[in-house]
Amino acid sequence: MRRARAAALPIVRPDLVADYLAHRAAQGMNTDHKVRWGARALLAAVPDLTDFCRLPLDRQLAFNHETHRFISWLAVTGRIQPGADYLVARRPRLGIVLARTEPELHLRFMETARTLGFRDAVAMTQFNLLGHFVALFGKRPDQLQRIDWDEGRRLLLEAARRIPNRGVKALSTALFNLEATLFHCELTDQLPRRRSPDRADIRAQEWARVPAGMTDTMQHYLRQIAGTLRPGTVKNAELTLREFALLVTTEDPAVTSVAELKRRHVERYRQWLLERPAARGGPLHRHTVRDRLSKLRGLFRRLDEWDAADRPPRQLVFDSDFPIADEPLPRFLDDAAAAKLLATARRDPDPFARLAIEILARTRMRRSEMLGRTVDAVVQIGSAYWLRVPVGKMHTDRYVPLHPQLKTLLDDWLLHRPEELRSNLLFTDHGRPVNASRIEAAVRKAAEQAGLGRVTPHQLRHTLATQAINRGMSLEAIAALLGHRSLSMTRVYARIADRTVADEYFAVSEKVEALYDAPRQLPADAEGSEMAKLRREMHRRMLGNGYCARPVEMDCHFESICESCTFFVTTIEFRPTLERQRDDAAAKGQVAREQIFDGLLSRLDGEAS
């Protein structure tokens, strides 16, 4: 029966069948009648291979296993271009065929994937997807362009969404992994990037509902500001203008241009913003309302500056339209909470989590600034190490001093970083840029384990700035470290702990307390367990000339120079000891040590006066 069925098939394209059998023979694979019959079955059903994609999907999938192996060979060698639906539904192992036709590429690809930390099974899944791109566009791997990668990714994901049980999330992850290996394998020139859902079609549909005259003016404005403002700012402006134009079009269809806009349209948009619910529930934040109105006013003002033909005859947005902005103080952690967070982070088994929290807590960098650092960001200036923070959010360039412990962590991170990476980013994961959500997860995990509740990465920036200003650091120095463009941005930290207000308050408090009876003394045997614990702790912390006020959770890196530590506290009763220590340093020629004690004595004299 088998021979009869094979003989019944018409012989179509015998040269193609011969090439297929020769390929298999060269690879040491069998070329029996089953293989021959599988190839002939496809050619008998589809003599013109370009018609294969026109067959219904169920008909494409109905061929037997040997025929599908022939289809895979045809696809990888560029003789047929199956559609994305067939590739997703059938899941042919094109990577196996591609490895036989491109053995050197396969070897280089697998070695690169291993260097990035991918297991062989994951790497082979990526190589199989590479075969899918080769099949989709009928090109060799080194001929594929960026447009092919983007279009192929879109086609495969759309097919996975149409076909049930084909794992869209798993496919998206595999494609993202593939991009990393392709980049470091020098098959692409662009680092892999996380993609948010593409809503370009939705935006285009909404703009299509707006009159053409109004759309043209607003789109021209957006194109102009795109050359001077950051992409995020332009994106917010586009959203504002689009929703404003849609509101006007819906409620007042007679308005067809920007010049026809009236004050009532702005008032209606403002009221709509105040009544509109936010994505997470509740009304929009007043800062969001202010931002939307400012973007709208920016459009009108720029049209006036350009003397545009399509512009309102008068200004439509005024200062009185903006809700009064709140001026909350920065959310920061106190010393004890910050110490608990760092102590917990140092016990995290993830080296990135440990390093990320240390960097944010000790350098005042923003999250985006940290992720943008390159391997040459650490520089030595004199005897100290600094971290260079290039132009960022505030368009400023600055250097941040590195704590010795942080320098050690960075050295260890670089030591375990693969040297063969094409990317010079300091923080990568499997050759891909680390995502910002990973930093948020690390901080959130450490805060929960430390019992601190919700803590954000930006709070660590506020925390270090607050600690610095509370210990006497000048506003100018803090502004330089934070990368602020003006002192007005830094002065907010001065409101957190105003020393003048505190000094005057305590001076008045002493006089007020004198009006009241002093509290009665407790008997000596009335000391409770907590009071005894506190007394023992204070005794343990007592130094030869003062007391250490360091929180329990914080490690002391200056045990041999306590007098220069920021937590060192001394009073006038220790003056004789300090004088003897100063004299001892002078007798031994220890100039730096002598200066420390001279400063302590001068401070005591100033407090006494």
C-alpha positions, 0 to 999 in steps of 0.5 A, spaced: 500 500 500 505 504 501 508 503 494 502 504 491 500 511 494 508 513 493 507 511 486 500 515 485 503 521 487 505 525 481 512 527 480 513 535 481 519 539 481 524 533 482 530 537 482 527 540 489 526 533 491 533 531 489 536 537 493 532 536 499 534 529 499 542 531 498 541 536 504 539 530 508 544 525 506 550 530 507 548 531 514 547 523 515 540 523 515 535 518 512 533 519 505 528 513 505 521 513 501 517 516 507 522 522 506 521 522 499 513 521 499 513 527 504 516 532 499 512 529 493 506 530 497 507 537 498 509 539 491 503 535 489 498 539 493 501 545 492 505 545 485 507 553 486 510 554 493 507 561 493 500 558 494 502 555 500 500 561 504 494 562 501 491 555 504 487 555 510 491 554 516 487 548 518 489 545 511 496 548 512 497 544 518 493 537 515 500 535 512 503 529 515 510 530 519 515 528 514 511 533 509 512 539 515 520 537 515 520 538 508 516 545 509 521 547 514 527 546 510 524 550 504 522 555 509 529 556 512 533 556 505 528 561 502 524 557 497 517 558 501 515 564 506 510 561 511 505 566 514 506 567 522 500 563 523 503 557 521 509 558 525 505 560 531 500 554 530 505 549 528 511 551 532 516 548 527 523 547 530 526 551 524 533 552 529 535 545 527 535 546 520 538 553 521 543 550 525 545 545 519 545 550 514 549 555 518 553 551 523 558 557 524 552 562 526 549 557 530 556 556 534 557 563 535 550 564 537 550 559 542 557 561 545 554 568 546 548 566 549 552 562 554 556 568 556 550 572 557 547 567 562 542 563 558 541 556 559 542 551 552 535 550 552 533 557 552 538 559 547 536 554 542 529 556 543 532 563 541 535 560 535 529 557 533 525 564 533 531 566 529 529 561 524 522 564 524 524 570 522 528 567 516 522 564 514 518 570 514 522 574 510 526 569 506 533 572 508 539 570 511 540 572 518 545 577 516 541 580 511 535 582 516 534 589 518 531 593 524 525 593 520 524 586 519 525 584 526 520 589 528 515 587 523 516 580 525 515 581 532 509 584 531 506 579 526 508 573 531 505 576 537 499 578 533 498 571 531 499 568 538 493 573 540 489 570 535 491 562 536 488 559 542 493 557 547 500 559 544 503 563 550 503 570 548 507 572 554 512 566 553 513 568 546 514 575 548 519 573 553 523 569 548 523 574 543 526 579 548 531 574 550 533 573 542 534 581 541 539 581 547 543 575 544 542 578 537 545 584 539 551 581 542 552 576 537 553 583 532 546 581 528 543 587 530 545 594 532 540 596 537 540 594 545 533 590 547 528 594 550 522 593 553 516 595 549 509 598 552 503 596 548 503 600 542 497 605 542 499 608 535 493 605 532 488 608 537 491 615 537 491 615 530 483 613 530 482 619 535 486 624 531 482 622 525 475 624 529 478 631 530 477 636 524 483 636 519 484 644 520 485 643 528 489 637 527 494 640 522 495 646 527 496 641 533 500 636 530 505 641 527 506 644 534 508 637 537 513 636 531 516 643 533 517 642 540 519 635 539 526 638 537 527 642 544 523 638 549 524 631 552 520 625 549 516 624 555 514 632 555 512 631 548 508 625 550 504 629 555 503 635 550 500 630 545 495 627 550 493 633 553 491 636 546 488 630 543 483 629 549 482 637 549 480 636 541 476 630 542 472 634 548 471 640 543 469 636 537 464 632 541 460 637 545 461 643 539 462 640 532 461 647 529 468 648 531 473 646 526 480 650 527 484 652 533 482 660 531 475 658 533 476 656 540 473 660 545 474 661 553 468 657 554 472 651 551 477 652 556 473 652 562 469 646 560 476 642 559 478 645 566 471 642 569 472 636 565 479 635 568 476 636 575 470 631 575 474 626 571 476 620 575 483 618 575 486 611 573 487 608 580 480 611 582 478 618 585 479 625 582 485 627 578 491 630 582 491 637 582 498 637 579 496 633 573 490 638 572 495 644 572 500 640 568 494 639 563 492 646 563 499 648 562 500 644 556 494 647 553 497 654 555 503 653 551 500 651 545 496 658 545 502 662 547 507 658 542 502 660 536 502 667 538 509 667 538 509 664 531 504 669 529 500 663 526 494 664 522 490 658 526 490 661 533 485 664 537 484 672 537 486 672 545 489 668 550 484 663 553 488 660 559 490 664 565 493 663 572 487 663 575 485 657 572 490 653 575 489 649 582 493 652 587 499 647 588 501 643 594 508 644 597 509 637 601 515 636 604 520 631 601 518 624 604 524 621 607 527 616 612 529 618 619 536 615 621 534 609 624 529 607 619 535 608 614 539 604 618 534 598 618 533 599 610 541 598 609 542 593 614 536 589 611 539 590 604 546 588 605 543 581 607 539 580 600 542 574 596 541 578 590 548 582 588 544 587 584 539 589 590 545 590 595 548 594 590 542 598 587 540 600 594 547 602 597 548 607 590 541 610 591 542 611 599 549 614 598 550 618 592 543 621 591 542 619 584 535 618 581 533 611 578 534 613 571 541 616 572 543 610 576 541 605 570 544 609 565 551 609 568 557 606 564 563 601 566 567 607 565 563 612 570 568 611 576 574 615 576 579 617 580 581 624 582 586 625 587 586 620 592 578 619 592 574 616 587 568 619 584 562 617 580 560 621 574 553 622 572 552 625 565 547 630 563 540 627 565 533 630 567 536 637 569 541 637 563 547 638 568 553 634 569 556 632 575 561 628 579 558 624 586 564 622 591 564 614 592 564 611 599 569 606 600 564 601 601 560 603 595 567 602 591 568 595 593 561 593 591 562 596 584 569 593 583 565 586 585 560 587 580 565 589 575 569 583 576 563 578 575 560 582 569 562 578 562 567 582 558 565 580 551 558 584 552 558 589 546 554 594 551 558 599 556 552 599 560 554 598 568 548 594 569 545 589 565 542 582 566 543 577 560 546 582 556 540 587 557 539 593 560 536 592 567 529 595 568 527 600 573 522 596 576 527 591 578 530 597 583 523 598 585 522 591 587 529 591 591 527 597 595 520 594 596 523 588 598 528 591 603 523 595 606 518 590 607 523 585 611 525 591 615 518 593 617 518 600 614 512 599 610 512 602 603 519 605 601 520 608 594 527 609 590 526 616 590 525 617 598 533 614 599 535 621 595 531 625 599 533 621 605 541 623 604 539 630 602 536 631 609 541 627 613 546 632 610 543 638 611 541 636 618 549 635 619 551 642 617 552 641 609 551 647 605 545 648 600 550 649 595 554 643 596 547 639 596 545 642 590 551 640 586 550 633 589 543 632 587 544 636 580 539 641 581 539 647 577 537 652 582 538 653 589 530 654 590 530 646 588 534 645 594 531 649 599 525 645 600 530 640 604 532 646 609 524 646 611 525 639 614 529 641 620 530 649 620 536 649 626 534 657 627 527 655 629 529 649 633 534 653 637 529 658 639 524 653 640 528 650 645 530 656 648 523 658 650 521 651 652 527 652 658 523 658 660 516 655 660 518 649 663 521 653 669 514 655 670 512 648 672 514 644 678 520 640 677 518 632 676 518 628 683 524 624 683 523 616 683 526 612 688 532 608 686 529 601 686 523 604 681 528 602 675 524 598 670 527 593 665 527 598 659 530 603 663 535 599 666 537 596 659 537 604 656 542 605 662 546 599 660 546 601 653 548 608 655 554 606 659 556 601 653 556 607 648 560 612 653 567 614 650 573 617 654 570 624 653 563 623 650 558 619 648 556 615 641 549 617 639 549 612 633 543 608 632 544 601 634 543 598 626 548 602 623 555 600 623 561 604 625 566 605 620 570 610 624 572 606 630 579 609 631 577 616 630 570 617 634 572 625 635 571 626 627 565 622 627 558 626 626 555 622 631 560 624 636 557 628 642 561 631 648 560 637 653 564 641 658 565 636 663 570 633 658 574 639 657 580 637 661 580 630 658 580 633 651 586 638 653 590 632 655 589 629 648 590 635 644 597 636 648 599 629 647 597 630 639 602 636 639 607 632 643 607 627 638 607 631 632 600 629 630 598 635 626 591 632 624 589 629 630 591 636 634 586 640 629 581 635 631 581 636 638 582 644 637 576 644 634 572 640 639 575 645 644 573 651 640 566 648 639 565 647 647 568 655 648 563 657 643 557 653 647 559 656 653 559 663 651 
